[in-house]
Every structure is written in C-alpha cells, then in structure tokens.
Amino acid sequence: MPSATYNLFRNAILAEQQVVCSYDGRMRELCPHIIGTNKSGEEVVLAWQFAGESSGKLPQWRCLRLANVRDARARNGRWYEGGSHRAEQTCVSTIDLDINIHVRKLR
C-alpha cells in the first residue's frame, strides 16, 4: 500500500504539478518526473529541483526517498523539464509512473 506522500507525488506527476516539501532539513521546490521503488524496495521519486534550498547549485536532478519527505504539498505552476539526460537514471529501479512514458505519450 503506497504512502500518502507517494500518492501525493504520483498525483502531481499525473497533473504536471509542482511539489513543495522539506527534505534533509531544506525546503525544496520540485517537478517530479519518475516514481516507484529503489533496489531496496523504498519509495523514491526522481524530481527536477528548480528552486528552494540546496547544498549545491540549482537547478538539478534529485533522487528523494519519500520516507524522508516532510510537509509535502502540490501546487500549480510552470512545469520544469530538467536538464541533460546524458546518463540513464538509477534512482528508480521499479518504475510505477514516468511522466514522459505514461502521461505525455498518451496525449
């Protein structure tokens, strides 16, 4: 049974909504792209962090373990695609939903 946070991120992908949340003690502004589980079976999301707080430069791709996400909420706003896709993503091992495959190709 998926967590409430998982459902929030999944629904945000389907609606192309941004998610604002706290992760590792920092406020993040994200556009989630791929959700599922990692090799350990943990719920994870690959998201493009376009604003908020970060220990590095923004924007950038983030792999978030959903168990560590706090105070998440979806909001309307510009959808950010993210930067280069030079390497295959390794964040999500078992993909439940990928915006580019499951959402946009159906249009």
Gaussian input, Z-matrix of N, CA and C with variables (Angstrom, degrees):
# hf/3-21g

backbone

0 1
 N
 C     1     B1
 C     2     B2     1     A1
 N     3     B3     2     A2     1     D1
 C     4     B4     3     A3     2     D2
 C     5     B5     4     A4     3     D3
 N     6     B6     5     A5     4     D4
 C     7     B7     6     A6     5     D5
 C     8     B8     7     A7     6     D6
 N     9     B9     8     A8     7     D7
 C    10    B10     9     A9     8     D8
 C    11    B11    10    A10     9     D9
 N    12    B12    11    A11    10    D10
 C    13    B13    12    A12    11    D11
 C    14    B14    13    A13    12    D12
 N    15    B15    14    A14    13    D13
 C    16    B16    15    A15    14    D14
 C    17    B17    16    A16    15    D15
 N    18    B18    17    A17    16    D16
 C    19    B19    18    A18    17    D17
 C    20    B20    19    A19    18    D18
 N    21    B21    20    A20    19    D19
 C    22    B22    21    A21    20    D20
 C    23    B23    22    A22    21    D21
 N    24    B24    23    A23    22    D22
 C    25    B25    24    A24    23    D23
 C    26    B26    25    A25    24    D24
 N    27    B27    26    A26    25    D25
 C    28    B28    27    A27    26    D26
 C    29    B29    28    A28    27    D27
 N    30    B30    29    A29    28    D28
 C    31    B31    30    A30    29    D29
 C    32    B32    31    A31    30    D30
 N    33    B33    32    A32    31    D31
 C    34    B34    33    A33    32    D32
 C    35    B35    34    A34    33    D33
 N    36    B36    35    A35    34    D34
 C    37    B37    36    A36    35    D35
 C    38    B38    37    A37    36    D36
 N    39    B39    38    A38    37    D37
 C    40    B40    39    A39    38    D38
 C    41    B41    40    A40    39    D39
 N    42    B42    41    A41    40    D40
 C    43    B43    42    A42    41    D41
 C    44    B44    43    A43    42    D42
 N    45    B45    44    A44    43    D43
 C    46    B46    45    A45    44    D44
 C    47    B47    46    A46    45    D45
 N    48    B48    47    A47    46    D46
 C    49    B49    48    A48    47    D47
 C    50    B50    49    A49    48    D48
 N    51    B51    50    A50    49    D49
 C    52    B52    51    A51    50    D50
 C    53    B53    52    A52    51    D51
 N    54    B54    53    A53    52    D52
 C    55    B55    54    A54    53    D53
 C    56    B56    55    A55    54    D54
 N    57    B57    56    A56    55    D55
 C    58    B58    57    A57    56    D56
 C    59    B59    58    A58    57    D57
 N    60    B60    59    A59    58    D58
 C    61    B61    60    A60    59    D59
 C    62    B62    61    A61    60    D60
 N    63    B63    62    A62    61    D61
 C    64    B64    63    A63    62    D62
 C    65    B65    64    A64    63    D63
 N    66    B66    65    A65    64    D64
 C    67    B67    66    A66    65    D65
 C    68    B68    67    A67    66    D66
 N    69    B69    68    A68    67    D67
 C    70    B70    69    A69    68    D68
 C    71    B71    70    A70    69    D69
 N    72    B72    71    A71    70    D70
 C    73    B73    72    A72    71    D71
 C    74    B74    73    A73    72    D72
 N    75    B75    74    A74    73    D73
 C    76    B76    75    A75    74    D74
 C    77    B77    76    A76    75    D75
 N    78    B78    77    A77    76    D76
 C    79    B79    78    A78    77    D77
 C    80    B80    79    A79    78    D78
 N    81    B81    80    A80    79    D79
 C    82    B82    81    A81    80    D80
 C    83    B83    82    A82    81    D81
 N    84    B84    83    A83    82    D82
 C    85    B85    84    A84    83    D83
 C    86    B86    85    A85    84    D84
 N    87    B87    86    A86    85    D85
 C    88    B88    87    A87    86    D86
 C    89    B89    88    A88    87    D87
 N    90    B90    89    A89    88    D88
 C    91    B91    90    A90    89    D89
 C    92    B92    91    A91    90    D90
 N    93    B93    92    A92    91    D91
 C    94    B94    93    A93    92    D92
 C    95    B95    94    A94    93    D93
 N    96    B96    95    A95    94    D94
 C    97    B97    96    A96    95    D95
 C    98    B98    97    A97    96    D96
 N    99    B99    98    A98    97    D97
 C   100   B100    99    A99    98    D98
 C   101   B101   100   A100    99    D99
 N   102   B102   101   A101   100   D100
 C   103   B103   102   A102   101   D101
 C   104   B104   103   A103   102   D102
 N   105   B105   104   A104   103   D103
 C   106   B106   105   A105   104   D104
 C   107   B107   106   A106   105   D105
 N   108   B108   107   A107   106   D106
 C   109   B109   108   A108   107   D107
 C   110   B110   109   A109   108   D108
 N   111   B111   110   A110   109   D109
 C   112   B112   111   A111   110   D110
 C   113   B113   112   A112   111   D111
 N   114   B114   113   A113   112   D112
 C   115   B115   114   A114   113   D113
 C   116   B116   115   A115   114   D114
 N   117   B117   116   A116   115   D115
 C   118   B118   117   A117   116   D116
 C   119   B119   118   A118   117   D117
 N   120   B120   119   A119   118   D118
 C   121   B121   120   A120   119   D119
 C   122   B122   121   A121   120   D120
 N   123   B123   122   A122   121   D121
 C   124   B124   123   A123   122   D122
 C   125   B125   124   A124   123   D123
 N   126   B126   125   A125   124   D124
 C   127   B127   126   A126   125   D125
 C   128   B128   127   A127   126   D126
 N   129   B129   128   A128   127   D127
 C   130   B130   129   A129   128   D128
 C   131   B131   130   A130   129   D129
 N   132   B132   131   A131   130   D130
 C   133   B133   132   A132   131   D131
 C   134   B134   133   A133   132   D132
 N   135   B135   134   A134   133   D133
 C   136   B136   135   A135   134   D134
 C   137   B137   136   A136   135   D135
 N   138   B138   137   A137   136   D136
 C   139   B139   138   A138   137   D137
 C   140   B140   139   A139   138   D138
 N   141   B141   140   A140   139   D139
 C   142   B142   141   A141   140   D140
 C   143   B143   142   A142   141   D141
 N   144   B144   143   A143   142   D142
 C   145   B145   144   A144   143   D143
 C   146   B146   145   A145   144   D144
 N   147   B147   146   A146   145   D145
 C   148   B148   147   A147   146   D146
 C   149   B149   148   A148   147   D147
 N   150   B150   149   A149   148   D148
 C   151   B151   150   A150   149   D149
 C   152   B152   151   A151   150   D150
 N   153   B153   152   A152   151   D151
 C   154   B154   153   A153   152   D152
 C   155   B155   154   A154   153   D153
 N   156   B156   155   A155   154   D154
 C   157   B157   156   A156   155   D155
 C   158   B158   157   A157   156   D156
 N   159   B159   158   A158   157   D157
 C   160   B160   159   A159   158   D158
 C   161   B161   160   A160   159   D159
 N   162   B162   161   A161   160   D160
 C   163   B163   162   A162   161   D161
 C   164   B164   163   A163   162   D162
 N   165   B165   164   A164   163   D163
 C   166   B166   165   A165   164   D164
 C   167   B167   166   A166   165   D165
 N   168   B168   167   A167   166   D166
 C   169   B169   168   A168   167   D167
 C   170   B170   169   A169   168   D168
 N   171   B171   170   A170   169   D169
 C   172   B172   171   A171   170   D170
 C   173   B173   172   A172   171   D171
 N   174   B174   173   A173   172   D172
 C   175   B175   174   A174   173   D173
 C   176   B176   175   A175   174   D174
 N   177   B177   176   A176   175   D175
 C   178   B178   177   A177   176   D176
 C   179   B179   178   A178   177   D177
 N   180   B180   179   A179   178   D178
 C   181   B181   180   A180   179   D179
 C   182   B182   181   A181   180   D180
 N   183   B183   182   A182   181   D181
 C   184   B184   183   A183   182   D182
 C   185   B185   184   A184   183   D183
 N   186   B186   185   A185   184   D184
 C   187   B187   186   A186   185   D185
 C   188   B188   187   A187   186   D186
 N   189   B189   188   A188   187   D187
 C   190   B190   189   A189   188   D188
 C   191   B191   190   A190   189   D189
 N   192   B192   191   A191   190   D190
 C   193   B193   192   A192   191   D191
 C   194   B194   193   A193   192   D192
 N   195   B195   194   A194   193   D193
 C   196   B196   195   A195   194   D194
 C   197   B197   196   A196   195   D195
 N   198   B198   197   A197   196   D196
 C   199   B199   198   A198   197   D197
 C   200   B200   199   A199   198   D198
 N   201   B201   200   A200   199   D199
 C   202   B202   201   A201   200   D200
 C   203   B203   202   A202   201   D201
 N   204   B204   203   A203   202   D202
 C   205   B205   204   A204   203   D203
 C   206   B206   205   A205   204   D204
 N   207   B207   206   A206   205   D205
 C   208   B208   207   A207   206   D206
 C   209   B209   208   A208   207   D207
 N   210   B210   209   A209   208   D208
 C   211   B211   210   A210   209   D209
 C   212   B212   211   A211   210   D210
 N   213   B213   212   A212   211   D211
 C   214   B214   213   A213   212   D212
 C   215   B215   214   A214   213   D213
 N   216   B216   215   A215   214   D214
 C   217   B217   216   A216   215   D215
 C   218   B218   217   A217   216   D216
 N   219   B219   218   A218   217   D217
 C   220   B220   219   A219   218   D218
 C   221   B221   220   A220   219   D219
 N   222   B222   221   A221   220   D220
 C   223   B223   222   A222   221   D221
 C   224   B224   223   A223   222   D222
 N   225   B225   224   A224   223   D223
 C   226   B226   225   A225   224   D224
 C   227   B227   226   A226   225   D225
 N   228   B228   227   A227   226   D226
 C   229   B229   228   A228   227   D227
 C   230   B230   229   A229   228   D228
 N   231   B231   230   A230   229   D229
 C   232   B232   231   A231   230   D230
 C   233   B233   232   A232   231   D231
 N   234   B234   233   A233   232   D232
 C   235   B235   234   A234   233   D233
 C   236   B236   235   A235   234   D234
 N   237   B237   236   A236   235   D235
 C   238   B238   237   A237   236   D236
 C   239   B239   238   A238   237   D237
 N   240   B240   239   A239   238   D238
 C   241   B241   240   A240   239   D239
 C   242   B242   241   A241   240   D240
 N   243   B243   242   A242   241   D241
 C   244   B244   243   A243   242   D242
 C   245   B245   244   A244   243   D243
 N   246   B246   245   A245   244   D244
 C   247   B247   246   A246   245   D245
 C   248   B248   247   A247   246   D246
 N   249   B249   248   A248   247   D247
 C   250   B250   249   A249   248   D248
 C   251   B251   250   A250   249   D249
 N   252   B252   251   A251   250   D250
 C   253   B253   252   A252   251   D251
 C   254   B254   253   A253   252   D252
 N   255   B255   254   A254   253   D253
 C   256   B256   255   A255   254   D254
 C   257   B257   256   A256   255   D255
 N   258   B258   257   A257   256   D256
 C   259   B259   258   A258   257   D257
 C   260   B260   259   A259   258   D258
 N   261   B261   260   A260   259   D259
 C   262   B262   261   A261   260   D260
 C   263   B263   262   A262   261   D261
 N   264   B264   263   A263   262   D262
 C   265   B265   264   A264   263   D263
 C   266   B266   265   A265   264   D264
 N   267   B267   266   A266   265   D265
 C   268   B268   267   A267   266   D266
 C   269   B269   268   A268   267   D267
 N   270   B270   269   A269   268   D268
 C   271   B271   270   A270   269   D269
 C   272   B272   271   A271   270   D270
 N   273   B273   272   A272   271   D271
 C   274   B274   273   A273   272   D272
 C   275   B275   274   A274   273   D273
 N   276   B276   275   A275   274   D274
 C   277   B277   276   A276   275   D275
 C   278   B278   277   A277   276   D276
 N   279   B279   278   A278   277   D277
 C   280   B280   279   A279   278   D278
 C   281   B281   280   A280   279   D279
 N   282   B282   281   A281   280   D280
 C   283   B283   282   A282   281   D281
 C   284   B284   283   A283   282   D282
 N   285   B285   284   A284   283   D283
 C   286   B286   285   A285   284   D284
 C   287   B287   286   A286   285   D285
 N   288   B288   287   A287   286   D286
 C   289   B289   288   A288   287   D287
 C   290   B290   289   A289   288   D288
 N   291   B291   290   A290   289   D289
 C   292   B292   291   A291   290   D290
 C   293   B293   292   A292   291   D291
 N   294   B294   293   A293   292   D292
 C   295   B295   294   A294   293   D293
 C   296   B296   295   A295   294   D294
 N   297   B297   296   A296   295   D295
 C   298   B298   297   A297   296   D296
 C   299   B299   298   A298   297   D297
 N   300   B300   299   A299   298   D298
 C   301   B301   300   A300   299   D299
 C   302   B302   301   A301   300   D300
 N   303   B303   302   A302   301   D301
 C   304   B304   303   A303   302   D302
 C   305   B305   304   A304   303   D303
 N   306   B306   305   A305   304   D304
 C   307   B307   306   A306   305   D305
 C   308   B308   307   A307   306   D306
 N   309   B309   308   A308   307   D307
 C   310   B310   309   A309   308   D308
 C   311   B311   310   A310   309   D309
 N   312   B312   311   A311   310   D310
 C   313   B313   312   A312   311   D311
 C   314   B314   313   A313   312   D312
 N   315   B315   314   A314   313   D313
 C   316   B316   315   A315   314   D314
 C   317   B317   316   A316   315   D315
 N   318   B318   317   A317   316   D316
 C   319   B319   318   A318   317   D317
 C   320   B320   319   A319   318   D318

   B1=1.4550
   B2=1.5325
   B3=1.3175
   B4=1.4671
   B5=1.5312
   B6=1.3235
   B7=1.4625
   B8=1.5267
   B9=1.3206
   B10=1.4657
   B11=1.5298
   B12=1.3202
   B13=1.4657
   B14=1.5199
   B15=1.3201
   B16=1.4642
   B17=1.5254
   B18=1.3260
   B19=1.4637
   B20=1.5321
   B21=1.3302
   B22=1.4612
   B23=1.5312
   B24=1.3294
   B25=1.4642
   B26=1.5278
   B27=1.3286
   B28=1.4651
   B29=1.5302
   B30=1.3262
   B31=1.4657
   B32=1.5255
   B33=1.3262
   B34=1.4635
   B35=1.5345
   B36=1.3283
   B37=1.4608
   B38=1.5289
   B39=1.3144
   B40=1.4676
   B41=1.5219
   B42=1.3314
   B43=1.4694
   B44=1.5249
   B45=1.3395
   B46=1.4684
   B47=1.5248
   B48=1.3255
   B49=1.4652
   B50=1.5225
   B51=1.3184
   B52=1.4536
   B53=1.5226
   B54=1.3310
   B55=1.4621
   B56=1.5198
   B57=1.3142
   B58=1.4594
   B59=1.5196
   B60=1.3343
   B61=1.4631
   B62=1.5230
   B63=1.3106
   B64=1.4561
   B65=1.5268
   B66=1.3364
   B67=1.4615
   B68=1.5172
   B69=1.3134
   B70=1.4715
   B71=1.5264
   B72=1.3376
   B73=1.4561
   B74=1.5182
   B75=1.3338
   B76=1.4644
   B77=1.5297
   B78=1.3230
   B79=1.4650
   B80=1.5290
   B81=1.3227
   B82=1.4662
   B83=1.5248
   B84=1.3154
   B85=1.4558
   B86=1.5271
   B87=1.3285
   B88=1.4557
   B89=1.5223
   B90=1.3237
   B91=1.4546
   B92=1.5286
   B93=1.3334
   B94=1.4685
   B95=1.5273
   B96=1.3329
   B97=1.4620
   B98=1.5201
   B99=1.3277
   B100=1.4715
   B101=1.5297
   B102=1.3416
   B103=1.4607
   B104=1.5274
   B105=1.3238
   B106=1.4662
   B107=1.5152
   B108=1.3302
   B109=1.4628
   B110=1.5294
   B111=1.3407
   B112=1.4693
   B113=1.5314
   B114=1.3130
   B115=1.4693
   B116=1.5217
   B117=1.3364
   B118=1.4683
   B119=1.5259
   B120=1.3242
   B121=1.4578
   B122=1.5143
   B123=1.3392
   B124=1.4680
   B125=1.5256
   B126=1.3238
   B127=1.4552
   B128=1.5225
   B129=1.3404
   B130=1.4655
   B131=1.5291
   B132=1.3295
   B133=1.4599
   B134=1.5212
   B135=1.3242
   B136=1.4526
   B137=1.5168
   B138=1.3196
   B139=1.4652
   B140=1.5179
   B141=1.3221
   B142=1.4585
   B143=1.5180
   B144=1.3438
   B145=1.4599
   B146=1.5171
   B147=1.3316
   B148=1.4606
   B149=1.5214
   B150=1.3241
   B151=1.4728
   B152=1.5294
   B153=1.3113
   B154=1.4617
   B155=1.5171
   B156=1.3185
   B157=1.4613
   B158=1.5236
   B159=1.3334
   B160=1.4505
   B161=1.5241
   B162=1.3143
   B163=1.4607
   B164=1.5247
   B165=1.3275
   B166=1.4650
   B167=1.5177
   B168=1.3234
   B169=1.4595
   B170=1.5203
   B171=1.3061
   B172=1.4608
   B173=1.5187
   B174=1.3046
   B175=1.4603
   B176=1.5281
   B177=1.3530
   B178=1.4590
   B179=1.5237
   B180=1.3315
   B181=1.4678
   B182=1.5173
   B183=1.3356
   B184=1.4619
   B185=1.5241
   B186=1.3039
   B187=1.4569
   B188=1.5213
   B189=1.3221
   B190=1.4641
   B191=1.5262
   B192=1.3224
   B193=1.4664
   B194=1.5261
   B195=1.3177
   B196=1.4591
   B197=1.5239
   B198=1.3167
   B199=1.4680
   B200=1.5258
   B201=1.3300
   B202=1.4732
   B203=1.5230
   B204=1.3263
   B205=1.4648
   B206=1.5237
   B207=1.3203
   B208=1.4722
   B209=1.5209
   B210=1.3251
   B211=1.4724
   B212=1.5318
   B213=1.3192
   B214=1.4619
   B215=1.5196
   B216=1.3247
   B217=1.4708
   B218=1.5197
   B219=1.3195
   B220=1.4584
   B221=1.5175
   B222=1.3363
   B223=1.4588
   B224=1.5237
   B225=1.3124
   B226=1.4529
   B227=1.5192
   B228=1.3028
   B229=1.4556
   B230=1.5067
   B231=1.3053
   B232=1.4615
   B233=1.5211
   B234=1.3340
   B235=1.4639
   B236=1.5213
   B237=1.3220
   B238=1.4624
   B239=1.5185
   B240=1.3242
   B241=1.4604
   B242=1.5193
   B243=1.2835
   B244=1.4484
   B245=1.5153
   B246=1.3013
   B247=1.4526
   B248=1.5026
   B249=1.2860
   B250=1.4561
   B251=1.5242
   B252=1.3141
   B253=1.4632
   B254=1.5281
   B255=1.3105
   B256=1.4627
   B257=1.5208
   B258=1.3263
   B259=1.4608
   B260=1.5276
   B261=1.3144
   B262=1.4609
   B263=1.5289
   B264=1.3138
   B265=1.4584
   B266=1.5287
   B267=1.3354
   B268=1.4695
   B269=1.5250
   B270=1.3144
   B271=1.4663
   B272=1.5243
   B273=1.3190
   B274=1.4633
   B275=1.5268
   B276=1.3214
   B277=1.4670
   B278=1.5209
   B279=1.3281
   B280=1.4617
   B281=1.5168
   B282=1.3197
   B283=1.4595
   B284=1.5228
   B285=1.3155
   B286=1.4643
   B287=1.5224
   B288=1.3296
   B289=1.4585
   B290=1.5211
   B291=1.3284
   B292=1.4648
   B293=1.5237
   B294=1.3292
   B295=1.4587
   B296=1.5249
   B297=1.3123
   B298=1.4594
   B299=1.5273
   B300=1.3214
   B301=1.4657
   B302=1.5200
   B303=1.3286
   B304=1.4581
   B305=1.5134
   B306=1.3118
   B307=1.4642
   B308=1.5227
   B309=1.3038
   B310=1.4698
   B311=1.5206
   B312=1.3199
   B313=1.4631
   B314=1.5269
   B315=1.3263
   B316=1.4573
   B317=1.5229
   B318=1.3148
   B319=1.4886
   B320=1.5111
   A1=108.44
   A2=117.17
   A3=119.53
   A4=112.26
   A5=115.52
   A6=121.50
   A7=110.18
   A8=116.17
   A9=121.48
   A10=110.17
   A11=117.03
   A12=120.90
   A13=110.40
   A14=116.41
   A15=121.33
   A16=109.61
   A17=116.61
   A18=120.62
   A19=111.66
   A20=116.86
   A21=120.42
   A22=110.52
   A23=117.16
   A24=120.81
   A25=111.30
   A26=117.19
   A27=121.14
   A28=110.47
   A29=115.70
   A30=120.13
   A31=111.91
   A32=116.89
   A33=121.00
   A34=110.64
   A35=117.30
   A36=120.44
   A37=109.45
   A38=116.82
   A39=120.83
   A40=112.42
   A41=116.77
   A42=121.76
   A43=112.72
   A44=117.25
   A45=122.85
   A46=110.28
   A47=115.22
   A48=121.76
   A49=109.97
   A50=114.84
   A51=121.46
   A52=109.05
   A53=115.82
   A54=121.74
   A55=108.02
   A56=115.45
   A57=122.62
   A58=106.28
   A59=117.05
   A60=120.17
   A61=109.95
   A62=114.33
   A63=121.44
   A64=107.26
   A65=116.77
   A66=122.11
   A67=107.50
   A68=116.13
   A69=121.38
   A70=111.77
   A71=116.07
   A72=121.23
   A73=115.19
   A74=117.10
   A75=121.05
   A76=110.21
   A77=115.35
   A78=119.79
   A79=108.72
   A80=115.32
   A81=121.56
   A82=109.85
   A83=116.45
   A84=122.99
   A85=105.94
   A86=115.98
   A87=121.90
   A88=113.12
   A89=114.70
   A90=122.35
   A91=106.02
   A92=117.45
   A93=120.03
   A94=111.17
   A95=116.76
   A96=121.72
   A97=113.25
   A98=117.74
   A99=121.49
   A100=108.37
   A101=115.90
   A102=120.12
   A103=109.80
   A104=114.81
   A105=121.00
   A106=109.08
   A107=115.92
   A108=120.43
   A109=109.73
   A110=114.36
   A111=119.68
   A112=109.10
   A113=116.59
   A114=121.27
   A115=112.78
   A116=117.09
   A117=121.54
   A118=112.34
   A119=117.37
   A120=121.09
   A121=114.50
   A122=116.95
   A123=120.83
   A124=110.00
   A125=116.21
   A126=121.02
   A127=109.10
   A128=116.08
   A129=121.44
   A130=109.70
   A131=114.49
   A132=121.05
   A133=108.70
   A134=115.54
   A135=121.32
   A136=106.05
   A137=116.22
   A138=121.03
   A139=110.30
   A140=114.88
   A141=122.14
   A142=107.35
   A143=117.14
   A144=120.78
   A145=107.63
   A146=115.51
   A147=120.99
   A148=112.80
   A149=117.89
   A150=121.15
   A151=108.85
   A152=114.48
   A153=120.48
   A154=110.17
   A155=114.90
   A156=120.99
   A157=110.37
   A158=115.92
   A159=121.16
   A160=109.89
   A161=116.35
   A162=120.53
   A163=110.73
   A164=116.83
   A165=121.24
   A166=111.04
   A167=115.08
   A168=120.88
   A169=110.97
   A170=115.42
   A171=121.70
   A172=108.34
   A173=117.84
   A174=128.47
   A175=111.50
   A176=115.70
   A177=120.95
   A178=110.59
   A179=114.52
   A180=120.50
   A181=109.74
   A182=115.66
   A183=122.38
   A184=109.49
   A185=115.88
   A186=122.59
   A187=106.36
   A188=116.98
   A189=120.84
   A190=111.23
   A191=115.74
   A192=121.19
   A193=105.82
   A194=116.96
   A195=120.69
   A196=113.27
   A197=118.73
   A198=121.42
   A199=111.11
   A200=117.31
   A201=121.85
   A202=113.28
   A203=117.44
   A204=122.01
   A205=109.14
   A206=116.47
   A207=122.05
   A208=109.36
   A209=115.16
   A210=122.96
   A211=112.99
   A212=117.22
   A213=120.84
   A214=111.30
   A215=114.54
   A216=120.09
   A217=108.25
   A218=115.07
   A219=121.48
   A220=108.65
   A221=114.94
   A222=119.59
   A223=108.99
   A224=115.00
   A225=120.35
   A226=108.82
   A227=116.02
   A228=121.42
   A229=109.60
   A230=116.16
   A231=121.10
   A232=110.65
   A233=116.04
   A234=120.89
   A235=108.53
   A236=115.73
   A237=121.46
   A238=109.06
   A239=115.12
   A240=122.54
   A241=113.28
   A242=117.42
   A243=119.45
   A244=111.20
   A245=114.65
   A246=120.71
   A247=112.86
   A248=115.31
   A249=124.54
   A250=112.71
   A251=114.61
   A252=121.80
   A253=108.82
   A254=116.88
   A255=121.46
   A256=112.32
   A257=117.17
   A258=120.85
   A259=109.78
   A260=115.22
   A261=120.32
   A262=108.65
   A263=116.37
   A264=119.76
   A265=110.10
   A266=116.04
   A267=121.63
   A268=111.47
   A269=116.22
   A270=121.54
   A271=111.85
   A272=116.22
   A273=122.32
   A274=108.95
   A275=116.64
   A276=121.11
   A277=111.64
   A278=116.47
   A279=121.97
   A280=107.27
   A281=116.31
   A282=121.72
   A283=110.49
   A284=115.05
   A285=122.26
   A286=109.19
   A287=116.18
   A288=121.27
   A289=109.50
   A290=115.58
   A291=123.19
   A292=106.19
   A293=117.57
   A294=120.60
   A295=112.45
   A296=118.21
   A297=120.67
   A298=113.07
   A299=117.55
   A300=121.32
   A301=111.54
   A302=117.18
   A303=121.57
   A304=114.90
   A305=118.56
   A306=120.65
   A307=110.73
   A308=117.23
   A309=120.97
   A310=113.62
   A311=119.37
   A312=119.91
   A313=111.45
   A314=117.74
   A315=120.69
   A316=112.20
   A317=116.98
   A318=120.69
   A319=111.57
   D1=119.62
   D2=-179.39
   D3=-64.61
   D4=150.88
   D5=177.63
   D6=-73.08
   D7=165.67
   D8=176.51
   D9=-62.22
   D10=-37.32
   D11=178.94
   D12=-65.63
   D13=-41.55
   D14=177.14
   D15=-58.67
   D16=-47.95
   D17=-179.32
   D18=-61.88
   D19=-38.57
   D20=178.58
   D21=-62.60
   D22=-48.04
   D23=179.60
   D24=-65.58
   D25=-39.91
   D26=179.69
   D27=-62.11
   D28=-46.22
   D29=178.67
   D30=-64.94
   D31=-34.29
   D32=177.42
   D33=-65.03
   D34=-38.34
   D35=176.88
   D36=-63.26
   D37=-47.39
   D38=-179.05
   D39=-60.48
   D40=-34.92
   D41=-178.14
   D42=-95.59
   D43=0.71
   D44=-175.00
   D45=51.39
   D46=51.67
   D47=177.41
   D48=-105.59
   D49=153.32
   D50=172.69
   D51=-77.18
   D52=157.94
   D53=173.09
   D54=-125.64
   D55=132.06
   D56=173.74
   D57=-110.07
   D58=132.45
   D59=-178.04
   D60=-158.90
   D61=173.81
   D62=172.52
   D63=-106.73
   D64=134.47
   D65=178.43
   D66=-146.55
   D67=128.13
   D68=-176.61
   D69=54.29
   D70=36.32
   D71=176.81
   D72=76.78
   D73=8.67
   D74=-179.31
   D75=-122.27
   D76=142.62
   D77=175.20
   D78=-77.35
   D79=131.89
   D80=-177.18
   D81=-123.00
   D82=143.55
   D83=172.58
   D84=-119.02
   D85=118.56
   D86=-166.64
   D87=-133.04
   D88=156.25
   D89=165.38
   D90=-119.27
   D91=106.46
   D92=-178.59
   D93=-73.17
   D94=138.82
   D95=-177.22
   D96=-116.92
   D97=-42.03
   D98=-176.26
   D99=-134.91
   D100=134.17
   D101=179.28
   D102=-133.02
   D103=148.19
   D104=179.26
   D105=169.44
   D106=-138.65
   D107=179.59
   D108=-128.41
   D109=156.14
   D110=176.47
   D111=-90.77
   D112=-175.10
   D113=-177.76
   D114=-61.43
   D115=-25.02
   D116=179.09
   D117=-87.98
   D118=-1.09
   D119=-179.81
   D120=86.13
   D121=8.07
   D122=178.98
   D123=-80.87
   D124=145.88
   D125=175.18
   D126=-69.91
   D127=128.18
   D128=-179.13
   D129=-139.07
   D130=158.87
   D131=174.95
   D132=-137.40
   D133=140.18
   D134=171.68
   D135=-99.66
   D136=121.21
   D137=-174.57
   D138=-135.46
   D139=152.63
   D140=175.05
   D141=-93.75
   D142=112.05
   D143=176.95
   D144=-87.28
   D145=114.59
   D146=-176.44
   D147=-104.13
   D148=-16.18
   D149=-179.17
   D150=-159.61
   D151=177.16
   D152=-178.39
   D153=102.30
   D154=-156.42
   D155=-177.57
   D156=-99.65
   D157=146.56
   D158=-178.85
   D159=-157.72
   D160=152.72
   D161=174.71
   D162=-81.82
   D163=-13.52
   D164=179.65
   D165=-125.54
   D166=-170.14
   D167=179.75
   D168=-70.48
   D169=147.62
   D170=174.44
   D171=-117.12
   D172=152.88
   D173=-1.13
   D174=-80.07
   D175=163.95
   D176=177.05
   D177=-165.81
   D178=160.52
   D179=175.98
   D180=-73.17
   D181=142.92
   D182=177.52
   D183=-131.21
   D184=138.79
   D185=171.03
   D186=-107.18
   D187=112.90
   D188=-176.31
   D189=-110.03
   D190=129.55
   D191=170.02
   D192=-80.11
   D193=117.22
   D194=-171.41
   D195=-64.95
   D196=-22.24
   D197=176.34
   D198=-64.34
   D199=-21.02
   D200=-178.38
   D201=-99.58
   D202=1.66
   D203=179.10
   D204=-83.55
   D205=136.74
   D206=178.63
   D207=-127.28
   D208=150.22
   D209=171.79
   D210=52.13
   D211=42.70
   D212=-179.22
   D213=-77.68
   D214=139.88
   D215=173.25
   D216=-148.91
   D217=143.39
   D218=177.83
   D219=-89.64
   D220=151.29
   D221=176.96
   D222=-150.30
   D223=156.93
   D224=174.69
   D225=-78.23
   D226=152.63
   D227=179.37
   D228=164.06
   D229=175.40
   D230=-180.00
   D231=-58.31
   D232=137.58
   D233=178.07
   D234=-90.59
   D235=126.91
   D236=179.44
   D237=-104.28
   D238=129.73
   D239=-175.98
   D240=-80.26
   D241=-29.60
   D242=-174.52
   D243=97.71
   D244=171.22
   D245=-176.06
   D246=-91.23
   D247=-149.53
   D248=-173.91
   D249=-54.57
   D250=145.54
   D251=175.95
   D252=-116.19
   D253=51.11
   D254=-176.85
   D255=-67.86
   D256=-33.05
   D257=-177.78
   D258=-117.38
   D259=149.61
   D260=176.32
   D261=-69.30
   D262=139.07
   D263=-178.73
   D264=-69.59
   D265=144.62
   D266=178.85
   D267=-121.14
   D268=5.49
   D269=-178.20
   D270=-68.27
   D271=-51.31
   D272=-174.04
   D273=-105.72
   D274=112.58
   D275=-179.27
   D276=-81.54
   D277=-45.82
   D278=177.54
   D279=-110.13
   D280=105.21
   D281=-174.75
   D282=-84.12
   D283=125.76
   D284=173.87
   D285=-91.10
   D286=-45.15
   D287=-174.57
   D288=-148.22
   D289=128.53
   D290=177.07
   D291=-126.28
   D292=119.86
   D293=-174.64
   D294=-56.03
   D295=-36.15
   D296=-176.78
   D297=-75.46
   D298=-25.98
   D299=-179.41
   D300=-97.18
   D301=-50.36
   D302=-170.90
   D303=-90.57
   D304=-19.44
   D305=-176.74
   D306=-108.93
   D307=-57.48
   D308=-172.99
   D309=-74.47
   D310=-32.08
   D311=-179.70
   D312=-73.52
   D313=-14.44
   D314=179.08
   D315=-84.19
   D316=-9.17
   D317=-178.90
   D318=-82.89

